[in-house]
Amino acid sequence: MAISKEEYVKCNIEIMKAYCDTAKSYVQIASAAIAAPFVFTQVILGRSVAEAGMKVPWSLAVAWLCFLTTVGSGLVYQWLAIRLAACWLDGEETKFSRSIPYAVMVASFFGGACSFVVFAWNLLGKRML
């Protein structure tokens, strides 16, 4: 049984909404993760050490860069999804691909999480010495 074009567009828009909700969650978590090292450092090393400042290790810089990339690519994904939905509703053909920003978002989030684990591991190792 074939579905009508209206049903096809409606189904695709519902699927897109689900992906946009996921992208929104990644953006929110990555935004919070940018501040997490400050809180983590204060809890582990104490407020006085954190306020005095410390050299930013490579793992923390990579984590920040990855989380910022997650936020940016998530926002690009959401923008493309809206543009694509508008084109579908207008009956226009599009060449927009949402796959690349979505893949970048997921990969950079994973990279940021791994880099943060390396940062935390090294920080805890210094604390134990």
N, C-alpha and C positions, 0 to 999 in steps of 0.2 A: 504494500500500500504506500503510495507516494504521498508526501506531505506538500501542502501548498507553500508558495514562497513566503507568505505571511507567517506561517507556522515555523518555517525554517529560520527566518529572521528573529522571531520571538525566542526560539530555542537558543540561537547563538547569543542573543543579548543576555539571556539568563546565565549562560555559561560564562560570558564575559564579566557579568556582575560577580560571580564567584571568584574568578581570577583577580578582579580588582579588589575584592575584600582581602584576599591573600596578600596582594601587593601592599595594601594599606597596613596590614599587620606587620609585614617586613619593614616598612618605613618607620612605623612606630617603635618596634623593638630595636632597630638599628639606631634610631635617634636617641633612645634611652641608653643604648650600649656605648655611645660616644662619651657619656658622662660617667659610666660605670668605673673606669679606671681611677678616677678621682676619689670616689667613695671607697673603692677597694683599697687604695693606697692609704687613705686615712684610717680605715679599720685595721689594717695589718700593721702599718708602721707607726701609727699615731698621728694625731692632728698636727703636732709641732713639726714633724718631719715633712709632712705633706705641704704645710704652709711655707716652710723654708724653701721648698722647691727641690726638684731632683732632675737629673738629666733624663731626657725622654729616650727610652731604649727603642731599638729598631722595631721590636715586636709591637710596641704600643703605637708607634707611628704607622706601621702597616695596618694594624687593627683600625685605627681612626680612618685611614685612607679607604680601607675596604668598606667600613660602615657608611662613610660619606658617599661612596660609589653606590652602595645599596640604596640609600635614600634617593640619590639622583636618578638611578635607573628605574626605581619604583615609581617615581613621579613621571618619568618619561613614558613608562608603560601605561599608567593611568591616563595620561593625555592621549596617547595613541589609541587606547581603547575607546575613549569618548569620540575621537575623530572617526574611527572606524564605524562606530554605531551610527553616527550622523550620516556617514556615507551610505550605510545599509538602508537607513530610513528614507534617504533621498533617492535610493535606487541606483547609486553610482558604483562603478567598479573602482576598486582601490588596489594599491600596491603596498599598503602599510603592512609591516610585519611586526607583530608584538612579541614574537619569540625571542629575538635577540635581547631586548631590554629585560625581559623576564629571566632569561638564562643568566645574564650579567648580574641581575639582582640576587638570584639564589647563590651563584658562585661567589660573589663578593661577600655576601653574608657569611657563608661557610668559611671563607678565607679570614674574615674579621674575627669570627668566633675562635678559629684555630690560633690566630695570632694573639688574641686575648688570653687564651689558655697558656701559651708560651710565656707571655708577660707575667701572668699570675704565678706560673711555676717558678720562674726566675726570681720573682719578688719573694715568694715563700721560701725559696732556697736561701736567699740572703738573710731572711728573718730567722731561719733555723740555725745559721752559723753563729 
